[in-house]
Structure formats: C-alpha cells, structure tokens
C-alpha cells in the first residue's frame, strides 16, 4: 500500500504505534522548493520512524530521513548543477511554546498544534534548510581564481595616509 504524506497525521498516535512510513514524493509537489530549482525532475525518498525516547521521560519523537538529487542553476556559469541532499534528523514533538526551550540540543523541536502534523510542510522545510546559499559546480569553468600578481598588487598599494604623516613630520 503506498504511503500518502500529503495528509495531516496525529503524531502522538503514530508514536504510540511506532509507525514506520517510507516512500517517494515527486519534487513538483513542493511549491516553495521548486522556486529555487531550475527543474523539478525526480523524487524525494522519505523515511519516517515515529516512536518515544528512551532516556528519562518518554517523549514522542520521530526520525526523519530524506534523500534527493536537486537540479538547479549554477550561479557562476548558469549551467545545470546536480545537488544531492541527504538529511537524517530526530525531531521531538512539543505541544506548546514553553516546551520548545526544554528540548535537548540533539533534537529538532516540532510544535504540534491541535494534535495534527503536516508531514509535507516538515519535509519541505527540511529540504529548504539543506539548500546551499548559492548553487555552483565544485569545479566550474567560470570560477575566478586569485593570481599571484593580483596579490602582489594588493600588497604594494600605498596607504593614502602616508602622505599626511609626511606633511605632519615636515612641520
């Protein structure tokens, strides 16, 4: 049976049942992400494991694993660049804003209002957070490298205040 990620789920019920969800979602379904890409080809592989924490007070949480290859425009040469994404995070479910401050550092807090969680928005947020500031090829033919002569020119430049100090010393 295919997994449907587009519906809101009750994450606390999923955690009690230790539900494991695995499947693929077309990149074209993520409207905000598509705006950052040159093409929305391909799928995002999603793996979600709901459960409860083992340390101290059992807290509802889920493990979110994502992997995809995004196609974007290189900001140097304007060609297409394949950008692989692989993310694996543990999310802790919290019911109110006061509980956000109490979430341990190893978890990503997720505020759950009215016992409903939109998996699609969580997945899209994680994909957006995985994007670089600027897409570029690792070895782009348009990359600018500093030449030794440029560095020498920079070092030889005269300080404009040297002239003022010479005038001051003549007095």
trRosetta pair geometry for C-beta under 8 A, 3 or more apart (Angstrom, degrees):
i j d omega theta_ij theta_ji phi_ij phi_ji
2 23 6.4 90 -167 -127 73 137
3 21 5.0 125 -146 -165 143 93
3 22 6.5 154 -17 65 151 34
3 23 3.7 -151 48 -24 115 141
3 46 7.9 -132 96 81 140 113
4 7 5.7 40 122 4 111 106
5 21 7.3 129 -87 153 88 137
5 23 6.8 -160 -33 69 110 125
5 25 5.8 -59 43 -75 139 130
5 46 6.4 38 -78 76 152 163
5 119 4.6 -110 -167 100 86 128
5 120 5.7 125 131 -69 95 77
5 123 6.8 20 167 -12 142 149
6 29 7.5 -98 -89 -173 108 140
6 119 7.9 -78 -57 63 12 99
6 120 5.6 35 -116 -51 49 134
7 119 7.9 26 69 23 46 108
8 116 4.3 19 163 -176 131 108
8 117 6.3 149 -160 65 78 32
8 118 5.2 -44 -99 -82 84 64
8 119 7.8 167 -119 -2 36 75
9 13 7.7 -130 167 62 86 103
9 14 5.7 37 151 -41 128 134
9 116 7.2 140 69 -152 25 60
9 117 5.6 -33 64 61 76 90
9 119 6.2 36 8 -35 114 110
10 13 4.0 45 101 16 116 116
10 14 6.5 160 88 -16 62 85
10 115 5.3 7 -135 157 90 98
10 116 6.6 -45 -87 -95 57 52
10 117 7.6 118 -125 14 13 90
11 14 5.3 -54 -145 39 38 115
11 15 6.1 42 154 -24 69 103
11 50 6.6 -167 -162 -124 72 127
11 60 6.4 120 130 151 96 131
11 62 6.8 -101 -155 -25 111 129
11 93 5.3 175 114 -99 137 147
11 110 7.8 157 -92 103 177 133
11 112 5.8 -117 36 -108 129 146
11 115 7.6 -151 33 -166 73 59
11 117 4.4 42 -38 -1 115 142
12 15 5.6 -47 -145 33 32 113
12 16 6.6 36 152 -19 63 102
12 60 5.3 -69 -112 -101 67 166
12 93 6.9 -161 -71 118 75 159
12 112 7.6 152 -35 124 95 163
12 115 6.2 -59 17 -141 118 97
13 16 5.7 -51 -148 34 33 111
13 17 6.4 18 156 -6 65 110
14 17 6.0 -66 -148 48 29 103
14 19 4.3 -75 -159 32 82 128
14 50 4.0 148 133 -30 97 176
14 62 7.3 7 111 -82 123 128
15 18 7.2 26 -174 -77 35 44
15 19 7.8 -65 -56 21 22 87
15 50 4.5 -116 -84 168 52 105
15 51 5.8 46 -150 147 74 1
15 52 5.7 97 168 -60 109 73
15 60 3.9 -172 16 -142 177 96
15 61 6.9 98 -118 34 127 35
15 62 6.9 -113 -86 -62 92 88
15 93 7.1 -116 -43 12 146 143
16 52 7.9 45 -88 -43 43 113
16 60 8.0 -36 -42 -106 67 111
17 50 7.2 41 67 87 76 126
18 49 7.7 -4 -175 -177 71 81
18 50 6.3 -168 -141 90 27 78
18 51 5.0 36 -121 -98 81 83
19 48 8.0 8 109 110 89 97
19 49 7.9 -175 96 -148 47 41
19 50 4.8 25 52 37 80 121
20 47 8.0 -14 -172 -169 88 77
20 48 7.3 165 -156 90 44 57
20 49 5.1 -3 -112 -109 82 76
20 50 7.5 -142 -71 24 40 71
21 46 7.3 -17 118 120 95 105
21 47 7.6 165 90 -154 57 34
21 48 4.4 -1 58 59 100 103
21 49 7.9 -163 28 -71 63 37
21 50 7.9 47 -1 -13 98 98
21 119 7.9 -50 95 -135 157 159
22 46 7.0 -180 -144 95 41 64
22 47 5.0 10 -111 -112 89 72
22 48 7.5 -164 -70 28 51 62
23 45 7.9 -161 111 -148 26 55
23 46 5.9 -10 65 59 64 97
24 43 4.1 20 180 165 115 141
24 44 6.7 154 -156 73 64 43
24 45 5.5 -32 -98 -97 83 58
24 46 7.0 158 -100 14 28 82
25 29 5.7 -87 171 48 102 137
25 30 7.7 86 127 -38 121 100
25 43 6.3 143 69 -161 32 85
25 44 5.0 -18 60 55 90 97
25 46 6.1 33 -3 -13 107 127
25 120 7.7 168 -148 -117 159 85
25 123 7.0 75 38 133 155 159
26 29 5.2 104 74 -13 85 100
26 40 7.7 61 158 150 88 103
26 42 7.9 147 -147 101 57 34
26 43 5.7 -54 -96 -104 41 76
26 44 8.0 6 92 13 4 80
27 30 6.1 -59 -168 30 51 108
27 33 6.8 -110 -168 108 85 127
27 34 6.8 130 146 -84 87 85
27 37 7.2 -3 160 25 133 170
27 40 4.5 -163 106 -170 105 78
27 41 6.9 18 43 72 133 17
27 42 5.4 42 -13 76 127 75
27 43 6.6 -142 -27 -103 78 22
27 44 6.2 114 -80 -31 71 92
27 68 6.8 123 -81 -164 109 142
27 70 7.3 144 -129 -111 146 77
28 34 6.4 54 -132 -90 43 134
28 40 4.3 107 -83 133 68 135
29 120 7.2 -93 139 -145 116 122
30 33 3.8 12 123 30 122 121
30 34 6.0 153 88 -28 70 85
30 40 7.9 -176 54 -140 83 118
30 44 7.7 55 -24 -15 136 141
30 120 7.6 -167 -94 -177 78 91
30 123 7.6 -111 -93 107 123 98
30 124 4.6 167 -139 -111 109 107
30 127 6.5 -8 -164 62 165 152
31 34 5.9 -53 -146 28 27 114
31 35 7.2 35 155 -26 58 99
32 35 6.0 -48 -164 19 35 115
32 36 7.8 23 148 -10 61 103
32 124 6.0 96 50 169 111 127
32 128 6.3 -21 118 -77 118 134
33 36 6.1 -64 -165 35 43 106
33 37 6.6 26 147 -14 73 114
33 40 8.0 109 105 -117 93 102
33 70 7.9 -114 173 -118 110 129
33 124 5.8 -133 -30 -149 114 90
33 127 5.3 -3 -102 110 138 131
33 128 6.0 -126 -88 -70 84 84
34 37 5.7 -68 -147 40 38 108
34 40 4.7 -11 -122 -82 102 128
36 72 6.7 -27 140 -115 77 121
36 128 7.5 134 0 -122 151 81
36 131 6.1 -25 148 -129 157 159
37 40 5.9 117 86 -77 138 63
37 70 5.6 -119 -106 -173 119 102
37 71 6.1 75 -170 74 108 61
37 72 5.1 -95 -128 -89 59 76
38 71 5.8 -85 60 127 92 86
38 72 5.5 126 -4 -148 91 29
38 73 4.5 112 -62 -46 125 87
38 80 5.9 -128 68 -110 149 90
39 71 4.5 -12 55 86 100 129
39 80 7.4 3 6 -127 115 129
41 71 6.0 22 43 12 101 137
42 68 6.4 125 129 -164 124 94
42 69 6.0 -115 -156 66 168 80
42 70 7.6 -143 62 -96 139 36
42 71 7.4 135 2 -11 125 103
43 68 6.9 -135 107 -118 41 99
44 66 6.0 -19 -178 -158 108 97
44 67 7.4 153 -162 75 61 36
44 68 4.2 -40 -108 -68 69 129
44 123 6.8 128 119 171 150 123
44 127 6.7 -66 -113 -85 146 134
45 65 8.0 -32 116 120 88 91
45 66 7.1 143 78 -158 60 44
45 67 4.7 -12 56 60 108 89
45 68 6.7 176 15 -67 70 68
46 64 7.7 -35 -158 -161 86 80
46 65 7.2 138 -163 82 39 64
46 66 6.0 -5 -105 -103 66 73
46 123 6.1 -33 -109 -119 131 135
47 63 7.7 -25 118 112 89 95
47 64 7.6 140 81 -162 59 35
47 65 3.8 -10 61 60 106 113
47 66 7.8 -155 28 -64 73 36
48 62 5.6 8 -172 171 92 126
48 63 7.0 162 -152 80 43 58
48 64 5.6 -1 -105 -106 81 67
48 65 7.5 -157 -67 28 41 71
48 119 7.1 -67 -55 -140 165 125
49 62 6.3 165 82 -159 44 74
49 63 4.4 3 52 47 99 105
50 60 7.6 -9 -170 -168 95 88
50 61 7.7 165 -152 94 55 39
50 62 4.5 -32 -99 -99 59 104
51 60 7.9 174 102 -147 28 53
51 61 6.5 -24 73 69 69 78
51 62 7.0 127 21 -100 64 53
51 63 7.7 11 22 -7 109 95
52 58 4.1 20 166 -178 126 107
52 59 6.6 147 -157 64 73 28
52 60 5.9 -42 -100 -92 74 45
52 61 6.9 110 -128 23 25 83
53 56 7.5 -6 115 58 123 76
53 57 7.6 44 73 94 120 51
53 58 5.6 177 60 -143 72 48
53 59 4.6 19 10 43 123 82
53 61 5.7 67 -53 4 87 131
53 92 7.5 7 -51 -114 125 105
54 58 7.5 18 -93 -106 23 82
59 92 5.7 10 131 -152 129 107
59 93 7.3 -179 163 52 87 75
60 92 7.6 117 87 -162 54 60
60 93 4.4 -31 97 46 102 127
61 90 6.1 20 167 177 128 91
61 91 6.1 168 -162 88 78 51
61 92 4.7 -35 -102 -105 104 57
61 93 6.2 -156 -88 0 42 82
61 107 6.7 -90 -127 -132 131 129
62 90 7.6 180 93 -152 32 56
62 91 5.4 -10 61 59 77 100
62 93 7.4 58 -2 -40 91 104
63 88 7.2 0 -179 -171 95 83
63 89 7.5 172 -154 90 54 37
63 90 5.4 -28 -101 -101 70 73
63 91 7.7 174 -91 18 20 75
64 87 7.4 -9 114 116 92 101
64 88 7.3 175 90 -146 52 39
64 89 5.3 -10 59 62 97 83
64 90 7.7 169 18 -92 73 23
64 91 5.8 36 -8 -10 116 117
64 122 7.0 -126 -108 141 156 117
64 123 7.4 -156 -165 -95 127 70
64 126 6.5 -152 126 -62 138 167
65 87 7.1 171 -149 92 40 58
65 88 4.8 5 -107 -108 81 82
66 85 6.6 -22 120 124 104 107
66 86 7.2 177 92 -147 62 32
66 87 4.5 7 52 53 101 99
66 88 7.7 -163 26 -68 61 48
66 123 6.6 143 -94 -149 130 86
66 126 5.9 150 -2 113 151 129
66 127 6.5 -126 162 -74 156 81
66 130 7.6 -139 90 -27 131 155
67 84 7.6 -6 -165 -175 84 90
67 85 6.6 177 -143 94 40 66
67 86 4.7 11 -108 -108 91 75
67 87 7.6 -174 -71 23 53 61
68 84 7.5 175 94 -150 41 52
68 85 5.1 2 57 53 81 105
68 127 7.1 6 35 -122 140 115
69 82 5.4 -4 179 -172 110 102
69 83 7.0 150 -163 73 59 39
69 84 5.0 -28 -104 -97 80 68
69 85 7.4 -179 -88 17 30 72
70 82 7.4 146 75 -160 44 50
70 83 4.6 -26 64 65 96 97
70 84 7.8 177 19 -85 71 18
70 85 6.3 45 -12 -14 108 114
70 131 7.8 -37 55 -104 169 90
71 80 5.6 -6 -172 -167 98 114
71 81 7.5 156 -152 75 52 40
71 82 6.0 -25 -97 -100 69 62
71 83 7.6 175 -83 19 20 81
72 80 7.3 142 76 -151 28 64
72 81 5.7 -29 69 62 78 89
72 83 5.7 4 16 -1 114 128
72 135 4.0 -134 107 -105 132 170
73 78 5.9 -9 -176 -151 107 53
73 79 7.4 156 -151 83 63 20
73 80 6.6 -51 -100 -100 50 49
73 81 7.2 75 179 15 9 91
73 135 6.3 111 72 79 43 133
74 77 5.0 11 96 48 130 80
74 78 6.3 -90 70 -34 79 9
74 79 5.1 8 25 58 122 69
74 80 7.1 89 -12 149 90 2
74 81 4.5 104 -66 -33 90 120
74 135 5.9 -111 -103 121 38 90
74 136 5.2 79 -153 -127 84 46
74 137 5.2 -10 -115 -21 139 85
74 140 6.1 159 -178 -111 141 131
74 142 7.9 135 130 39 125 125
75 78 7.7 37 -129 -75 19 55
75 134 4.8 -66 20 -172 152 104
75 135 5.9 127 -19 66 92 65
75 136 5.5 -61 41 -73 86 91
76 136 5.2 66 -9 -135 109 107
76 137 7.0 -92 47 28 124 88
76 140 4.5 87 77 142 146 158
76 142 4.1 166 152 83 101 117
76 143 6.1 -13 -155 -72 159 59
77 137 7.0 -4 22 7 122 123
77 140 5.4 -165 -16 -167 115 111
77 141 6.3 62 -85 55 142 83
77 142 4.1 170 -73 -3 85 131
79 137 7.3 11 71 -40 112 125
81 135 5.3 170 62 165 132 107
81 136 6.7 150 -66 173 169 8
81 137 5.2 -147 -108 -70 119 69
83 131 7.8 56 132 -130 151 67
83 132 7.2 -128 -146 5 141 110
83 135 6.1 -91 -54 -129 140 105
85 127 6.5 73 139 -136 167 74
85 130 4.7 83 -143 134 120 145
85 131 8.0 -35 -90 -73 130 53
87 126 5.6 176 110 165 158 114
87 127 7.8 -145 10 -85 144 47
87 130 5.4 -105 -58 -80 129 134
89 108 5.2 17 166 -2 129 132
89 126 6.8 -151 22 -127 135 129
90 106 6.8 11 62 139 126 85
90 107 5.4 -74 105 -114 95 72
90 108 7.0 151 84 17 46 82
91 107 6.6 100 -143 -171 19 88
91 108 4.8 -42 -105 73 71 95
91 109 7.5 100 -161 -143 72 7
91 110 4.7 34 176 -20 118 123
91 122 7.4 -2 -94 -163 170 132
92 103 5.2 169 69 -138 138 111
92 104 7.6 104 -28 38 157 80
92 107 3.9 33 -16 167 114 147
92 108 7.2 164 17 71 72 41
92 109 5.6 -36 68 -106 92 57
92 110 6.9 170 76 20 39 80
93 110 5.6 -36 -103 71 55 100
93 112 5.2 9 -162 -16 100 132
93 117 7.6 -78 -117 -72 115 142
94 99 3.9 -177 -159 105 115 120
94 100 5.7 163 97 -72 163 57
94 102 8.0 143 -116 59 132 93
94 103 6.4 -87 -52 -64 134 116
94 109 5.4 -8 3 -161 128 105
94 110 6.9 153 22 71 77 45
94 111 5.8 -39 76 -102 93 55
94 112 6.9 157 69 15 38 84
95 99 6.2 67 44 16 65 150
95 111 7.9 80 -156 -155 8 64
95 112 6.1 -42 -100 66 53 90
96 99 5.3 100 61 5 70 102
96 100 7.9 -108 109 -18 47 84
96 111 7.8 43 -133 -142 8 98
97 100 5.4 -30 -161 3 47 121
97 111 7.1 9 -82 -116 61 132
98 101 6.7 -52 -174 25 42 106
98 102 7.6 27 140 -8 66 111
99 102 5.5 -64 -157 41 50 113
99 103 7.1 70 147 -47 73 87
99 109 7.8 163 116 -146 83 129
100 103 6.1 -37 -163 -4 37 115
100 109 5.1 118 -136 147 74 165
100 111 6.7 -22 -77 -75 112 102
103 107 5.3 -110 176 82 104 115
103 109 4.2 -149 -23 -73 170 110
104 107 5.5 78 68 13 80 103
110 117 7.0 41 149 -130 130 125
110 122 6.7 8 -127 -114 133 124
112 115 6.4 43 150 -109 114 28
112 116 7.2 163 -169 58 87 31
112 117 5.4 -46 -119 -72 101 99
113 116 7.2 -31 84 51 61 80
117 122 6.9 13 171 -32 102 134
118 121 4.2 45 104 16 119 110
118 122 6.7 161 94 -14 64 85
119 122 5.6 -58 -149 39 36 113
119 123 6.1 36 155 -20 70 107
120 123 5.8 -55 -146 38 29 110
120 124 6.2 26 157 -16 64 109
121 124 5.7 -53 -141 40 32 110
121 125 6.2 38 156 -23 64 105
122 125 5.8 -53 -148 34 27 113
122 126 6.6 25 154 -16 62 106
123 126 5.9 -58 -152 37 30 109
123 127 6.5 30 152 -18 65 106
124 127 5.6 -53 -148 36 34 112
124 128 6.3 34 154 -18 67 106
125 128 5.8 -56 -148 38 30 110
125 129 6.3 28 155 -17 65 108
126 129 5.7 -54 -144 38 32 111
126 130 6.5 34 154 -23 63 107
127 130 5.7 -59 -154 33 32 113
127 131 7.3 47 148 -39 62 92
128 131 5.9 -35 -161 1 39 116
131 135 7.9 -53 -168 -63 93 92
132 135 6.1 133 62 -79 113 49
132 136 7.9 -94 103 18 149 79
136 140 5.7 -72 179 -33 93 142
136 143 7.9 97 174 -85 128 98
137 140 3.8 130 60 -73 106 84
139 143 7.5 -89 -163 -3 37 140
140 143 4.6 120 72 -39 90 94
146 150 5.5 -126 -163 74 77 131
146 151 6.1 72 160 -52 118 99
147 150 4.6 100 58 0 80 102
147 151 7.3 -149 95 -3 46 85
148 151 5.6 -56 -153 37 38 111
148 152 6.3 38 150 -21 70 104
149 152 5.6 -51 -146 35 35 112
149 153 6.4 38 154 -21 65 102
150 153 5.8 -51 -150 34 31 111
150 154 6.5 33 151 -20 62 106
151 154 5.6 -55 -152 34 33 114
151 155 6.5 29 153 -17 66 106
152 155 5.8 -58 -148 38 33 108
152 156 6.1 25 157 -17 68 112
153 156 5.9 -62 -142 39 29 107
153 157 7.0 54 155 -48 61 88
154 157 6.2 -31 -163 -9 32 115
158 162 6.1 -88 177 26 96 138
159 162 4.8 108 76 -31 92 99
160 163 6.8 -39 -179 19 50 107
160 164 8.0 44 135 -7 65 105
161 164 5.1 -47 -161 36 61 117
161 165 6.3 63 143 -22 78 99
162 165 5.7 -55 -151 36 35 110
162 166 6.5 37 150 -21 66 103
163 166 5.7 -53 -151 34 33 112
163 167 6.6 33 152 -18 64 104
164 167 5.7 -53 -150 35 34 112
164 168 6.3 34 152 -21 65 107
165 168 5.5 -53 -147 36 34 114
165 169 6.4 33 154 -20 66 105
166 169 5.9 -56 -147 35 31 109
166 170 6.8 37 153 -27 63 103
167 170 5.8 -53 -154 25 34 114
167 171 7.6 42 152 -29 60 96
168 171 6.3 -45 -169 12 38 114
